[in-house]
């Protein structure tokens, strides 16, 4: 109990320190998703609580037909009702979610019989890396989904260990809630069942198949959850509207079934995917070491059979790793398995690494040299992830600070009735384009009717070429009447807001009417360039 308390205090200190040191606590509004907070905070006065909750849960599925994440939407509605537009409260609360999730993962491994150091390492390896900013990206579903899924894992392991049925009910309830947060928590349900059966097999010292037969009730409930979620998605959600995920005709999974050679050629592998391959290489090396201990001499080979190999814990751990990784890779083939999409996918990787750490550390047949090499690789894999995780959180914080400085400068320089020109790439800045007027209206009482757009189409691709083309076409209709060409006297525009990387193209494209000497230029450093505000000196 004392050890668990010390670990909890360490986790609290780690995430609280990350929140403060990175500057995230004061980073404020972000273009991505945060417009919903401002819109919701303003709309609270006119919407009843129950009506608002019902709308948040049902509309996205049954009216808009775009996503299946009802609990994520309910949770977000409750957050906005509780915190309004106070972003510091949001960030503190999401830090609390991070602590709860990390501690659940630690307790899960403890319930499985791992020691405190191994359990804590599992928790941190799962959550640290390029995925760590999910806790302070306020619109994503992975944060609340991971809290409930990690809780489901803990209560499942606790129930198997103690035999308490109440733990099983809590576990299945939390798993069901996590599946209502995002699709990635649906496709991991089979892996969850495999995990449970494996634990039951070890507890009762019976073959895996026999343990599976003893979990028929759990299997029925788990796959009922899976069937329910898939039914709703299949009949009410237009999966072709979602740019990030989906099992459409063009996805990797479908291509693998129809044409494996074409799928292998077309599969997307980005630089960040390559970074995430390092833990996989560590796993392969660890499996090789374990295999070497099995096949070290002829007597062991003669003593082994296919049945024995398939019955080893190493084979089961590897199967679990693949049961988690492959469905997540298929789901996110459009984007690659990067950033927030690594959760819950990285659970399998983290568990496989920790399993191998224990297996290799305790196996006397493994040479000291092999152990030294393996643990050195684990260390070299983990430490950079800590640094990269901090970099991603700091990046997010700096992004928010400069975004707010940029938007506040627009409000400062533009009157309520003055025209504002936003220079944007409608593909790369698609979300910012329609988020910007929400911020200006909320904090500056500036009407969206005063905001016009100069679109600069760059060569950058968003998700894939098809999605980029779709966004270009959508921009042509979304902002009808709000284009630069709709302003008869552009030389009298009061304030011009230029998004990062577009200033040079703006100056070249506005030579006919823009007089730089008439305006004061103010720039705001941004990770991808500079926000620039030109304000009329008169």
C-alpha positions in Angstrom: 0.0 0.0 0.0 2.8 2.4 0.9 4.6 1.6 -2.4 1.4 2.3 -4.4 0.9 5.7 -2.6 4.5 6.7 -3.4 3.9 5.8 -7.0 0.7 7.8 -7.1 2.5 10.9 -5.6 5.2 10.5 -8.2 2.7 10.3 -11.0 0.9 13.4 -9.7 4.2 15.3 -9.4 5.3 14.3 -12.9 2.1 15.4 -14.8 1.6 18.5 -12.7 5.2 19.5 -13.3 4.8 18.8 -17.0 1.7 21.0 -17.0 3.5 23.9 -15.3 7.0 23.7 -16.7 5.9 23.4 -20.3 3.7 26.5 -20.0 0.6 24.5 -20.9 -1.4 25.8 -17.9 -1.4 29.3 -19.4 -1.5 28.4 -23.1 -5.2 29.1 -23.4 -7.2 28.7 -26.6 -6.1 26.6 -29.6 -7.6 26.6 -33.0 -8.0 22.8 -33.0 -11.4 21.9 -31.4 -11.4 24.7 -28.9 -14.0 26.7 -30.8 -16.5 24.1 -29.5 -15.7 25.3 -26.0 -16.4 29.0 -26.8 -19.5 28.1 -28.8 -20.7 25.9 -26.0 -19.9 28.3 -23.2 -21.9 31.0 -24.9 -24.8 28.7 -25.8 -25.2 27.4 -22.2 -27.6 30.2 -21.3 -30.1 29.2 -23.9 -30.1 25.4 -23.6 -31.5 23.3 -20.8 -29.1 20.8 -19.3 -31.0 17.6 -20.3 -31.7 18.9 -23.8 -28.1 19.9 -24.2 -26.8 16.6 -23.0 -29.2 14.7 -25.3 -28.2 16.8 -28.3 -24.5 16.3 -27.6 -24.9 12.5 -27.5 -27.3 11.9 -30.4 -26.9 14.6 -33.0 -23.4 13.7 -34.3 -24.7 10.1 -35.0 -28.3 10.4 -36.0 -28.4 13.9 -37.6 -25.0 14.8 -38.8 -24.0 11.1 -39.4 -20.3 11.9 -39.1 -18.8 10.1 -36.0 -19.5 7.6 -33.3 -18.3 9.0 -30.1 -21.4 9.6 -27.9 -19.7 9.4 -24.5 -16.8 11.7 -25.6 -19.4 14.3 -26.6 -21.3 13.9 -23.4 -18.1 14.3 -21.4 -17.2 17.4 -23.4 -20.6 18.9 -22.8 -20.3 18.3 -19.1 -16.8 19.9 -19.1 -18.1 23.0 -20.9 -21.0 23.2 -18.5 -18.6 23.0 -15.5 -15.7 25.2 -16.7 -17.2 27.6 -19.3 -14.4 29.3 -21.2 -11.9 29.0 -18.3 -9.1 27.1 -20.0 -6.9 26.8 -16.9 -9.7 24.7 -15.3 -9.8 22.5 -18.4 -6.0 21.9 -18.2 -6.0 21.1 -14.5 -8.9 18.7 -15.0 -7.2 17.0 -17.9 -4.1 16.7 -15.8 -6.2 14.9 -13.3 -7.4 12.5 -16.1 -3.8 11.8 -17.0 -3.0 10.9 -13.4 -6.0 8.6 -13.1 -5.1 6.8 -16.4 -1.4 6.4 -15.5 -2.3 5.1 -12.0 -4.9 2.6 -13.4 -2.3 1.2 -15.8 0.2 0.9 -12.9 -2.5 -0.9 -10.8 -3.4 -3.2 -13.7 0.1 -4.5 -14.0 0.4 -4.9 -10.2 -2.8 -6.9 -10.3 -1.2 -9.1 -13.0 1.7 -9.8 -10.6 4.4 -7.5 -11.9 6.5 -5.6 -9.4 6.2 -1.8 -8.8 9.1 -0.8 -11.1 7.9 -2.9 -14.0 4.3 -1.7 -13.5 5.4 2.0 -13.4 7.5 1.5 -16.5 4.6 0.0 -18.4 2.4 3.0 -17.4 5.0 5.5 -18.6 6.0 3.6 -21.7 2.3 3.5 -22.8 1.7 7.2 -22.3 5.0 8.9 -22.9 6.2 9.9 -26.4 4.5 11.8 -29.2 1.1 10.8 -27.7 1.6 12.6 -24.4 -0.1 15.9 -25.5 -3.5 14.2 -25.7 -4.1 15.2 -22.1 -4.0 18.9 -23.0 -5.6 18.8 -26.5 -9.0 19.4 -25.2 -11.0 18.2 -28.1 -9.6 14.7 -28.6 -11.4 11.5 -27.5 -8.4 9.5 -26.6 -8.0 11.1 -23.1 -11.3 10.1 -21.6 -11.3 6.9 -23.6 -8.0 5.9 -22.1 -9.2 6.6 -18.6 -12.1 4.2 -18.9 -10.1 1.6 -20.8 -7.3 1.6 -18.3 -9.9 1.3 -15.6 -11.5 -1.6 -17.4 -8.1 -3.4 -17.6 -7.4 -2.9 -13.9 -10.8 -4.1 -12.7 -10.6 -7.1 -15.1 -7.3 -8.2 -13.7 -8.5 -7.5 -10.1 -11.6 -9.6 -10.8 -9.6 -12.5 -12.2 -7.2 -12.4 -9.3 -9.8 -12.2 -6.6 -12.7 -14.0 -8.3 -15.0 -11.1 -7.4 -17.9 -10.8 -9.8 -18.5 -7.1 -9.0 -15.1 -6.3 -10.4 -16.1 -8.0 -13.6 -19.2 -5.9 -13.9 -17.3 -2.7 -13.3 -14.7 -3.7 -15.9 -17.2 -4.5 -18.6 -19.1 -1.3 -17.9 -15.9 0.8 -18.2 -15.0 -1.1 -21.4 -18.4 -0.3 -22.9 -18.0 3.4 -22.0 -14.6 3.5 -23.6 -16.0 2.0 -26.8 -18.5 4.9 -26.9 -15.5 7.4 -26.9 -13.9 6.5 -30.2 -13.6 3.7 -32.8 -10.1 2.8 -31.7 -11.5 1.5 -28.4 -13.9 -0.7 -30.3 -11.3 -2.6 -32.4 -9.3 -3.4 -29.2 -12.2 -5.4 -27.6 -10.9 -8.8 -29.0 -7.5 -8.1 -27.5 -9.2 -7.3 -24.2 -10.9 -10.7 -24.2 -7.6 -12.4 -25.1 -6.0 -10.7 -22.1 -8.7 -11.8 -19.8 -8.6 -15.5 -21.0 -4.8 -15.5 -20.6 -5.0 -14.3 -17.0 -7.7 -16.9 -16.2 -5.5 -19.6 -17.8 -2.6 -18.7 -15.6 -4.7 -18.4 -12.5 -6.3 -21.8 -12.9 -3.2 -23.4 -14.5 -5.3 -24.7 -17.4 -4.8 -24.6 -21.2 -5.8 -21.4 -23.0 -8.7 -23.0 -24.9 -10.2 -24.4 -21.7 -9.9 -21.0 -20.0 -11.7 -19.5 -23.1 -14.5 -22.0 -22.8 -14.9 -20.9 -19.1 -15.4 -17.3 -20.2 -18.3 -17.8 -22.5 -20.5 -15.3 -20.6 -17.7 -12.7 -20.7 -17.2 -13.4 -24.4 -20.9 -13.0 -25.1 -21.0 -9.6 -23.3 -17.8 -8.4 -24.9 -18.8 -9.3 -28.4 -22.3 -7.9 -27.9 -20.6 -4.6 -27.1 -18.6 -5.0 -30.3 -21.6 -5.9 -32.4 -23.7 -3.0 -31.0 -21.0 -0.4 -31.7 -20.5 -1.7 -35.3 -24.2 -1.9 -35.9 -24.7 1.8 -35.0 -21.6 2.8 -37.1 -22.7 0.7 -40.1 -26.3 2.0 -40.2 -26.1 5.6 -38.9 -22.6 6.9 -39.5 -21.3 7.9 -42.9 -17.7 6.5 -42.6 -16.7 8.3 -45.8 -17.1 11.6 -44.1 -14.3 10.9 -41.6 -10.9 12.0 -42.9 -8.8 10.3 -40.3 -10.2 6.8 -40.0 -12.6 4.3 -41.4 -12.9 0.9 -43.0 -13.9 2.2 -46.4 -13.1 0.5 -49.7 -9.7 2.2 -50.0 -8.4 1.3 -46.5 -5.5 -0.9 -45.9 -7.6 -3.7 -44.4 -9.9 -3.9 -47.4 -6.9 -3.7 -49.8 -5.2 -6.5 -47.9 -8.2 -8.8 -48.5 -8.6 -7.9 -52.2 -5.1 -7.4 -53.3 -2.3 -8.0 -50.8 0.6 -7.0 -53.1 -1.1 -3.7 -53.9 -1.8 -3.0 -50.3 1.8 -3.7 -49.3 3.0 -1.3 -52.0 0.5 1.5 -51.0 0.8 1.3 -47.2 1.9 4.7 -45.8 5.0 4.7 -43.6 5.9 8.2 -42.3 9.0 9.4 -40.5 7.1 9.3 -37.1 6.1 5.7 -37.9 9.8 4.9 -38.3 10.5 6.5 -34.8 7.8 4.2 -33.4 9.4 1.2 -35.0 12.3 1.4 -32.5 10.3 -0.2 -29.7 9.1 -2.9 -32.2 12.8 -3.6 -33.1 13.5 -3.9 -29.4 10.6 -6.4 -29.1 11.9 -8.5 -32.0 15.4 -8.6 -30.5 13.9 -9.6 -27.1 11.8 -12.4 -28.8 15.0 -13.6 -30.5 16.8 -13.8 -27.2 13.9 -15.7 -25.6 13.8 -18.0 -28.7 17.5 -18.6 -28.4 17.0 -19.8 -24.8 14.4 -22.3 -26.0 16.5 -23.6 -28.9 20.0 -23.4 -27.2 20.8 -27.1 -27.7 19.4 -30.1 -29.6 17.9 -31.6 -26.5 15.6 -28.6 -26.1 14.6 -28.8 -29.7 13.7 -32.5 -29.4 11.7 -31.8 -26.3 9.7 -29.0 -27.9 6.6 -29.5 -30.0 4.4 -27.1 -31.9 1.8 -27.4 -29.2 4.4 -26.4 -26.5 5.6 -23.4 -28.6 2.1 -22.1 -29.1 1.4 -22.6 -25.4 4.3 -20.5 -24.2 3.6 -17.1 -22.5 6.0 -15.5 -25.0 3.8 -16.6 -27.9 0.7 -15.4 -26.1 2.3 -12.0 -25.4 3.3 -11.7 -29.0 -0.3 -12.6 -30.1 -1.7 -10.0 -27.8 0.7 -7.4 -29.2 -0.5 -8.1 -32.7 -4.1 -8.3 -31.7 -3.8 -4.7 -30.5 -1.5 -3.3 -33.2 -2.9 -4.7 -36.4 -6.5 -3.4 -36.0 -5.3 0.0 -35.0 -2.9 0.2 -38.0 -5.8 -0.8 -40.3 -8.1 1.8 -38.7 -5.6 4.6 -39.2 -4.1 3.7 -42.5 -5.1 7.1 -43.9 -2.9 9.0 -41.5 -0.4 6.5 -40.2 -0.3 5.4 -36.6 1.1 8.7 -35.2 0.5 11.2 -32.4 -2.8 10.6 -30.5 -3.6 7.6 -32.6 -0.9 5.7 -30.8 -3.4 5.4 -28.0 -4.6 2.8 -27.2 -2.4 1.1 -29.8 0.8 1.5 -27.8 -0.6 -0.6 -25.0 0.4 -3.8 -26.8 3.9 -2.5 -27.4 4.4 -1.4 -23.8 3.1 -4.7 -22.4 5.3 -6.7 -24.8 8.4 -4.8 -23.8 7.7 -5.1 -20.0 6.9 -8.8 -20.5 10.3 -9.3 -22.2 12.0 -7.3 -19.5 10.7 -9.7 -16.8 11.2 -12.8 -18.9 14.8 -12.1 -19.9 15.8 -10.8 -16.5 14.7 -13.9 -14.7 15.8 -16.5 -17.4 19.1 -18.0 -16.3 19.6 -19.5 -19.7 20.0 -16.1 -21.3 23.6 -15.0 -21.3 24.7 -11.9 -19.3 25.9 -10.3 -22.6 22.5 -10.7 -24.2 20.8 -9.3 -21.1 23.1 -6.3 -21.1 22.5 -5.6 -24.8 18.7 -5.9 -24.4 18.4 -3.6 -21.4 20.7 -1.1 -23.0 18.4 -1.0 -26.0 15.4 -0.6 -23.8 17.1 2.3 -22.0 18.1 3.9 -25.4 14.5 3.5 -26.6 12.8 5.0 -23.5 14.9 8.0 -22.7 14.4 9.8 -26.1 10.7 9.2 -25.7 10.7 11.3 -22.5 12.5 14.1 -24.3 10.2 13.9 -27.4 7.1 13.8 -25.1 8.2 17.0 -23.4 9.0 18.6 -26.8 5.5 17.8 -28.1 3.8 19.3 -24.9 6.0 22.4 -25.1 5.2 22.7 -28.8 1.4 22.6 -28.0 1.9 25.2 -25.2 3.8 27.6 -27.5 1.3 27.1 -30.2 -1.5 28.2 -27.9 0.3 31.2 -26.5 1.2 32.6 -30.0 -2.3 31.8 -31.3 -3.8 33.9 -28.5 -1.4 36.7 -28.9 -2.2 36.8 -32.6 -5.9 36.8 -32.1 -5.8 39.4 -29.3 -3.8 41.7 -31.6 -6.5 41.4 -34.2 -9.1 42.4 -31.7 -6.9 45.3 -30.4 -6.4 46.8 -33.9 -9.8 46.2 -35.4 -13.0 48.0 -34.5 -16.3 46.2 -34.0 -17.4 47.3 -37.5 -14.0 47.2 -39.3 -13.3 44.7 -42.0 -10.7 42.1 -41.4 -8.9 40.0 -44.0 -7.6 36.6 -43.1 -5.0 35.2 -45.4 -5.2 31.4 -45.1 -4.6 28.1 -46.8 -8.1 26.7 -46.7 -6.8 23.1 -46.6 -4.0 23.3 -44.0 -5.8 26.0 -42.0 -9.3 24.6 -42.6 -10.2 24.4 -38.9 -8.7 27.7 -38.1 -10.6 29.3 -40.9 -14.0 28.7 -39.3 -12.7 28.8 -35.7 -11.3 32.3 -36.0 -14.7 34.1 -36.2 -15.9 32.2 -33.1 -13.0 33.6 -31.1 -13.3 37.1 -32.4 -17.0 37.1 -31.7 -16.6 35.6 -28.2 -13.8 37.9 -26.9 -14.0 40.9 -29.2 -17.7 41.1 -30.2 -16.6 41.2 -33.8 -19.2 39.8 -36.2 -18.2 37.1 -38.6 -19.7 39.2 -41.3 -16.7 41.6 -41.0 -14.3 38.8 -41.7 -13.2 38.1 -45.3 -10.7 35.6 -46.7 -7.8 35.6 -49.1 -7.2 31.9 -49.9 -3.7 30.8 -50.9 -3.6 27.2 -52.0 -0.2 25.8 -51.2 1.2 22.4 -52.3 0.9 20.9 -48.9 -1.3 17.8 -48.5 -3.7 17.2 -45.6 -4.1 13.5 -44.8 -4.1 12.5 -48.4 -4.6 13.9 -51.9 -8.3 13.0 -52.0 -9.0 14.8 -48.7 -7.0 17.8 -49.9 -9.1 18.0 -53.0 -12.3 17.7 -51.0 -11.3 20.6 -48.7 -10.4 22.8 -51.6 -13.8 22.3 -53.1 -15.6 22.8 -49.8 -13.8 26.1 -49.3 -15.2 27.5 -52.5 -18.8 27.1 -51.3 -18.3 27.5 -47.5 -17.1 31.1 -47.8 -19.4 32.3 -50.6 -19.6 36.1 -50.4 -16.7 36.3 -47.9 -13.8 36.3 -50.5 -11.3 39.1 -51.0 -12.9 39.7 -54.4 -16.1 40.6 -52.7 -14.5 43.7 -51.2 -14.8 46.7 -53.5 -12.1 48.8 -51.8 -9.5 46.3 -50.4 -7.1 49.2 -49.8 -9.2 50.4 -47.0 -9.2 47.1 -45.0 -8.4 47.9 -41.4 -6.6 44.7 -40.3 -5.0 41.9 -42.2 -4.2 38.6 -40.4 -1.7 36.4 -42.2 -1.3 32.7 -41.2 2.1 31.1 -40.9 4.1 30.5 -44.1 1.8 32.6 -46.3 3.2 36.2 -46.0 5.4 36.0 -49.1 2.5 34.7 -51.3 0.2 37.4 -49.8 2.6 40.2 -50.7 3.0 38.9 -54.2 -0.7 38.5 -54.7 -1.8 41.8 -53.3 0.7 44.2 -55.0 -2.2 45.9 -56.9 -3.9 47.3 -53.7 -1.7 46.7 -50.6 0.6 49.5 -49.5 2.9 48.1 -46.8 3.8 51.7 -45.7 0.3 52.3 -44.6 0.3 49.4 -42.2 2.1 48.5 -39.0 3.4 45.0 -39.1 3.5 42.8 -36.0 4.7 39.1 -36.1 4.2 36.3 -33.6 6.6 33.4 -33.7 4.9 30.1 -34.3 6.3 26.6 -34.6 5.5 26.5 -38.3 6.4 30.0 -39.1 5.0 33.4 -38.1 1.5 34.8 -37.6 1.5 38.3 -39.0 -0.9 41.1 -38.3 -0.9 44.2 -40.5 -2.9 47.0 -38.9 -3.9 50.4 -40.5 -1.8 53.2 -38.9 -4.5 55.8 -39.5 
